[in-house]
């Protein structure tokens, strides 16, 4: 495709995206795809074309095959998983990144890529109210960020013996602690990094689903007594299921006392830390070693853009660095080489999509949008609490409301069935998208508010639809 | 930004990219940025804006601040690192992905995202001449792909004891084997996955810089005798430094005999396997366990898009899977959930950029472009061989030519200095971009041919510029 062909097709693509987003934002398309398994696959040719096709043919298949198979994450009635806003200014930033087609293997491979990332991550640090002791880098997801932390913790706890000698006999058993409410990516990262499932402690949570810090300490003491080495704690600010808030200050004190690495997973809730009134939620975060905030969730940077902050960048680089001849350059001492700050070597120019979003919106507008979402969640919480047979199951510090319809006499498995049935019916109706989850061993429905175009009217409509679905289930 | 504001700004962005690419493709801009460390950072405000700015202001800063700080990977005189083509049809595919703003956490979260990925990865499998025993998935980079392989190998070799018990006492020492010419990402993956540097064997290479398979077997025998467990071999088809070809057939036989996992790193050279005449280079690949091909290199898919192929998908999923309640759905048995095929949970719709490239180009056009590059590399090889004081240092099976100017009397460190000096002078002239590397302990210059717009005339001009630079250094 030549630049002139790109120009022609590109204008059509931009118009197509603008039309698509406008249609999604209106809110009358079905939110959840009703595609059956295999529908999309069967609509596509099973072999690649020998000769080129026109871009118009591709766009026709976007409409005909791809769009019907999408669940609409940008829909104002998308209340599933977490808000994955992909603000249109950020989309343009990402388009610029792909259009430039540059790569950051080292500073010299593309100086602007590295330095813009330094600057916008520092903007972010300020927006989150973090001290200047933190340095930031973009990772793909919080899964990777958490894994990088656990690998660093493993190396620090073993005085780098693990990096040298690996899993040979004689090494101590290193233990990771996280709340029983923590995200599955913590277990996965521990597994990938070689800790082993047996050495991940799931600390009990309290009645608010926050990590119980006295239990954490007890587990550490037990492990020490058994000759094991406490290595890392992963605290969560805003758990996936219920946005529960672990007591970071207390946990940090324990981490310090026992010399254990502290990583704070604020993948979802970190966005809210641009609001000073929310920062009590991670009080003590300055005592942590590492921290992750997914700017690609509520805040609105197009996926993927996980911001990873560290205090000891020397240690990070020591653990992550390899230095082959083909990547060296004469300025290596003077610049950051982000290849040594994570797992992949190659690097997109992802800072552009942050830069475009923050500049086009300004911090105030971002703050006001998040405040709107907090108000909408609070509205729903109060509406649910005021309604017979409905329960709010967890505190609502942020934008997620955990609810259950509990009609008279329904208990246990019958109640689970009822919950899944009405939620599934509502999803299938296309009027909203909700993802149920278990809390205290029973199914309930999470309402995750915060899609960019979700106004109070959408939450009110959702609540009416939830009641109707539950009564007819 | 509203859809209508996006439409207006988006058209400008498309025009800007079209103009930028056209300017780059002409080939008279300096290839390497001459930016000094800190130049870009100092040109940017150190704090984020409180209120929004116009997108025109952002575009002005693209021209004023960002572009001068770019090294031009799409320039026809870019001969550094590896070809990182970002074909414009693929750029539009990526724009569509970002514009849709959908996420693949599970099949249900976006059915089309999963199924289009299945289909285009299977197109790719066919284009590469692989049997239908392989299943594909997109990872971000080969670093991650290789790490996933080593983690799977670790679990298979320990009968999953490692995943359960982790690094506790009593586990056997697991060993990884790779060529001394292998990419740094193999060492890094082994380190991240917990093997430890001491347990990575760098197998000697032969005079062609290919892994010496008899030495590989000897190392395995030695490790077994010492009570260690050979776990994984990483063979390379097309090494980074010189595109050396490891003998996959012989290595696969050894892997089979000793029950060791075999991963084939064809990150760069895999693209050439769409040419039947190149497939001798990885003969035996069907005996491997896993395989990585970076479609975001020579082939032209916009970064990042690393294609990872496995034969035993059950084992991959067993190692990588976590299954929290908030990700389950009613169709889980019938569909692929790619979250269990790698490390990150969240997933961009990256299949779109492959789909758009293959459809717009067709397989034949992709093949012809690669054949052109092979011819151009061959032309340079012959020109260098025919010139006094110049040497070709390694076989040229693909598109990389390793050369050195060796004027009379220059040896050792003096020769290294000369090499680095003329290469640096040429890079600073802006006329070409080359990345030197060491081979047999001495510096030399890699000429990596294969940028999308590189024609023979550009290689001829490069060769004239190399001679001029070397004579004046």
Interface residues (C-beta under 8 A of the other chain):
Chain A: X1 X2 X3 X4 X5 X6 X7 X9 X10 X11 X13 X14 X15 X16 X17 X18 X19 X20 X21 X22 X25 X32 X33 X35 X37 X38 X39 X40 X41 X44 X46 X47 X48 X49 X50 X51 X52 X53 X54 X55 X57 X58 X62 X65 X66 X67 X68 X69 X70 X71 X72 X73 X74 X80 X81 X84 X85 X86 X87 X88 X89 X91 X92 X94 X95 X96 X98 X99 X100 X101 X102 X103 X105 X107 X108 X109 X110 X111 X112 X113 X115 X116 X118 X119 X122 X123 X124 X126 X127 X140 X141 X142 X143 X144 X147 X151 X154 X162 X163 X164 X165 X166 X167 X168 X169 X170 X171 X172 X173 X174 X183 X184 X185 X187 X188 X190 X191 X192 X193 X194 X195 X196 X197 X198 X199 X240 X241 X296 X302 X303 X304 X320 X322 X323 X324 X325 X326 X327 X330 X331 X334 X335 X343 X344 X345 X346 X348 X352 X355 X356 X358 X359 X360 X361 X362 X363 X364 X365 X424 X435 X436 X437 X438 X443 X446
Chain B: X1 X2 X3 X4 X5 X6 X7 X9 X10 X11 X13 X14 X15 X16 X17 X18 X19 X20 X21 X22 X25 X32 X33 X35 X37 X38 X39 X40 X41 X44 X46 X47 X48 X49 X50 X51 X52 X53 X54 X55 X57 X58 X62 X65 X66 X67 X68 X69 X70 X71 X72 X73 X74 X80 X81 X84 X85 X86 X87 X88 X89 X91 X92 X94 X95 X96 X98 X99 X100 X101 X102 X103 X105 X107 X108 X109 X110 X111 X112 X113 X115 X116 X118 X119 X122 X123 X124 X126 X127 X140 X141 X142 X143 X144 X147 X151 X154 X162 X163 X164 X165 X166 X167 X168 X169 X170 X171 X172 X173 X174 X183 X184 X185 X187 X188 X190 X191 X192 X193 X194 X195 X196 X197 X198 X199 X240 X241 X296 X302 X303 X304 X320 X322 X323 X324 X325 X326 X327 X330 X331 X334 X335 X343 X344 X345 X346 X348 X352 X353 X355 X356 X358 X359 X360 X361 X362 X363 X364 X365 X424 X435 X436 X437 X438 X443 X446
